[in-house]
Amino acid sequence: MPINRQIVLDNRPAGEATVNNFRLVTSQTPAPQPGQVLVRHHYLSLDPYMRGRMNDSKSYAQPQPLGQVMLGGTVGEVLESRHPQFKPGDMVLGAGGWQEFSVVDAGTPGALSKLDAAAQVPLSYYLGALGMPGVTAWYGLVKIIEPRAGQTVVVSAATGAVGSAFAALAKTRGCRAVGIAGGPDKCRYAVEELGFDVCIDHRLHTDIKSMSGALKDACPQGIDGYFENVGGHILDAVLLRSNAFARIAVCGMIAGYDGTPLPLRNPALILTNRLKVQGFIVGEHQEVWPPALAELTALAASGKLRPRETIAQGIESAPQAFLGLLKGRNFGKQLVKLV
């Protein structure tokens, strides 16, 4: 059996996460038992939600156990199978974590999904636009924001893995799509490749007044729907520009992932504008995955969805790449290539 290199959570962050919170270990991969499958990972997904799980605090998911392999999505190839539904050579999507190999109980619902060998898309897309991030964008937009043609919808972290799918989904529904991203290169990419009507550079608008002014210019008819990934002063500014009966889908609050409180300046606006504010976890809505993935796959195949990826090389690069993701240094979906 192959030697397996793994990244474990060594200790919990005190404030900002650092590379010293992680540890690279080596172990012998166990032989698969009846019902199990041995998978060699090709790509590992890095996602902002992982930062929250590093803390030992109450959240929608259990904290990442110390000394255990960091949790995360993976795509790879079956090397050995003792389960009738899988055979060597199958390409699969799973949650193998920050390691080069995994042995999976393939009969557990949702543990392993066989990928369509005929699909003409890169394998890595199944961790981004055609995976959990893409379905996250679909659910927040379609099920919570519920946009109508002619309305204006806004998303923060517009060029990240979730935001990258947002514009294509919004434009097919006849909406004005406005992105918020960090830096001129990202904003240019958001407009020229992702299809946003306009993108606001949050690095130029670092307080509520400035961001609110930028949103007023970008959204002359106000904001009807907002997909929240960041929090902080951006959310405060969005509330100031929101129309009556606007809908806000709360997916993430990356500005507070280091434990910093994120108070709202004007929570009364939720009442006066009769806003709907709803948080969600896409894994709790498995029923939407088939229709969401069908639409996302069609958009990717037609060229209307053109996600970009940032790829780090080797399992040892995962901690630094993850910290860069939290700082917005990635361009599109952040991955680690393992083969």
N, C-alpha and C positions, 0 to 999 in steps of 0.2 A: 504494500500500500504506500502511496506517496507521502512524503514529508509535507506538512501543512504549515505555512506561515500565517499568523493571525495577529490582529490588533485587538487588545483588550483594554477596557477602562481600568486604569490602575488606581486612580483616586479622583475624587469629585472636585470640580472647579470651585475656587473661592473668588467669585466675581467672574472676570473674563477667562474663558477657557484657553489653555496653552497646550503645546505639544507634550509637556511633562505630565499631563493627565492621562496619557496613553502609554502603552508598552507593547513592543513587538515580541511575540513569543513563537516558538516552534514546537510542533507536536506531531505525533504519528497519527495519520488518518486511520480511523477504525474501519474494518471490513464491513460492508453493508450486510445487514441481517434480512431475513424474509420480510418483504413489504417495504424495504428501503432501497434508495437509489444513491449512488455516488455521483456527484456533480463537480466538474471542474469549472470554476467561474471565469468568464471572459471579461465581464465588466461589473463593477461595484457602483451602486448609486450613493451619492452623498446629498443629504437633504437637510434644510434648516431645522426641521422638527427634532432631529437627533440631539441638538443642543439642549432642548428642554428635558430630554430623558437622562441627560448626564447629571441633573440635579436630583437630590433625594427630597422631592417635594410633591405635593398632591397635583396631579394633572390627569388628562384623559387617558394616559397610558402609564403602566408601571415604570419606575425608574430603571435605567440600565444597571444590571447587577455589576458590582465591582469584581474584577478578576475574570470576567466573562467576555467572550467575543462581542464586539460592538455590533448591534443589530443594524440591518440594512438590506435593501433590495439588491438582487443579483440576476444576471442572465448568464447562461453557460451551457455546457454540453454534458450529457449523460455519458459517463465512462463505464459504469457497471450498474446493472439493474437486477433487483430481485423482486420487482413489482410487474405484473402482467401488462400494465398500461404504458410502460416506458421501456425503451430499448437503447442500447449504446448508439450514440450519434444523434439522438434527439436533442434539439435545442429547447431549453426550458427557462421559464421565469420563476423566481422564488425569492425567499428572504434568507439567503445563506449567510449574510453578515460580512464583516470585514475580515475575510480570510480567502485563501486560494481554492480550497476544496470544502465541500460539505456533504454529510451523509444525512439524507432527508427521509422521514417517514412519509412516503409518497401517497399513502392512503388518507392522510389527514386532509380534510377539506381546505382548499386554498393554499396548501403547502407548496405545490408545484404545478405549473401550468405549461403544457406543451405549446410551443410557438409554431405558427404557420410557416412551414418551409417554403411555401410558394409566394409569400408576401415579399414584394420587391422593396423592402425598406431595410436600413441598417439594423443589426441586432441591438445596438445601443439605444435605438429609439424606444424600445420597450421599457426602458427605465425612465423615459422622459415624456415626449409628446404622445407616445402611444402606450403609456403606462400610467402609474399613479398620478404624476403631476398633471398630465393631460386630462385625465378624468376629474381631477380636482378642479381644474379650470372650468370644465364642462358643467359639473354639478353646481358650483357657486354661481355661474352665469345663468344656466338654464333653469335650475330648480329654486334658487333663492332670489336672484335679481329679476328673473323672468322678464327680459327686455322685450320691448316692442319697437317696431320699425320707426326710425326717426328719433329715438331717445339717445341720450349721451351716457356712456358707461366708461368708468375709469378703473384702472388697476395699478397698484404700486408694485415695485419690483418687476417692471413690465418685460424685461429681457431675461428673467430667470426662467426656470423650467416650467413653472405654472403660467407665468405671464406670457411666455412665448406662444402659448396656444390660445390665449384669450382674444387677441385681435381677430384672428381668422374666424373664430366662433362668433364673435360679435358682428363682424362685417357680413357674414352670411345671413344674419338676422336683420340687416338694414340699419344698424346702429352706427353712431359716431363713436369711435374708439379712441380713448385718450390714455396714454401710458405715462408713468412716472418712473424714471430710471436715473442712474448716477453717472454723469459724464457725457460729453458730446458724442463720443463714439457709440455708446449704447443707445443714445437717443436717435442718432442717425440710422442705426441698424433697425430700431423699432419702427421707424417710418418707412425706410426704403425696402426692408426685407420682410418684416413681420406684418406690415399693413396697417399700423396705427395711423390715424389721421394727424395726430400731433403727439409729441412726447416732451414732457417737462423734465428738465435736469434739476433734480432735487439738490444737487451740490451748489446751485446758484440761488436756492431759496431755502435758507436754513432756519427760518422762523415762520410763525403762523401767518403774519401779515404778508410777507413776501410770497409764500406758497399760495395763500388765498388769492392774491393778485394774479399769479400765474394761472391758477385754475379758472379765474374769471375770464381771462383772455382765451384760454384753450376751450372753455365750455361756456360760450355766450348764452346758451339756453339753459344753463344750470346743469346739475348732475342728477341723473335719474337712478343710477346704479353704481355701486363702488365695491370692488373686490379688494379686501384688505389683507396685505401680507406683512405690513411693517409696523403700523401704530405710531405713537408719538405725535409730533406736530403736524405730520401729514394728515392723520385722521382728523385732528382738530380743524385743519384748513378745509378738508372735504366737507365736514359738517356745516361750515359757514356757507358753502356754495351749493348745498344739496337742495333740491326741489322738494315740495310737499310730497309725501308718500314715496320718497326714494327708498331703495332697498340696499342694505349693506351686508355683504357676505364676508364673514370674518374667518379667514383661513389661517393666518399667522400674525404674530406680533414680534418680529425679529428684533425690533428696537429694544425689547425688554427681555431678551433671552438670557442676558447676563444677570438677571435678578433685579434690574432697575425698575421701580414702579413707573407705570405709564398712566398718570391721571388725565382725565378729560377736562379741558378748560370750560366747555359750555355744554354739559350734558343735557341741559334743558332744551337744546335744539332737537333732541330725539323726540320730545313731546310736542314742541311747537310745530315742527315739520312732519309729525306723525310718521316717523321713520320706522322701517322694519330693520332691526339689527339682529342677525342670526349667525352664530358660530356653527361650524360643522367639521366633522371628521369623515373623510371620504370612504374610509374603510368600513364605516357603519352602513354604507348604502350600496351593497354589492349588486342590487337590482339594476342600477344605472350603468354598470360597466359595459355590458354588451352594446347598448345603443350609443353610448359615449365613444367607445373604441371604434365602432363602425363609422361614425362621422369623422373622427380624428384621422383614421386610416385613409378615408376618402380624400380628406383635405391634404394630407401629406402626399398621397399618390398624384393628386392634381397639381401640386406645387403651390397651393394656396397657404400651406403650413410648411414653413422652412425653418425648423429649429436649428440653432447653433449649439455646439457642445464645447466644453472645456474639459480636456482629458489629461489627467495626471498618469504617470507611468509607474506601475509596481505598487504592491501592497504597502511598502514602507512609506510611500508618499501620501497615504490617505490622511493622516492627522493634519499635515500642513495644508493640504488641499481643502480639507474641511474648514479649517480656521480661515482660509482665504475666502471660502464661500460665505461665511458669516460676516466678512468685511466687504462683500460685494465685489471681490476681485475676479470672480468667474464671469464668463460671457456665455449665457445660456445655461444648459444643463451641465452640472459638475459630475464627472465620472472618474473612476480609476480603472485603467486598463490593466488586466492581470495576465494576459497571454500575448 
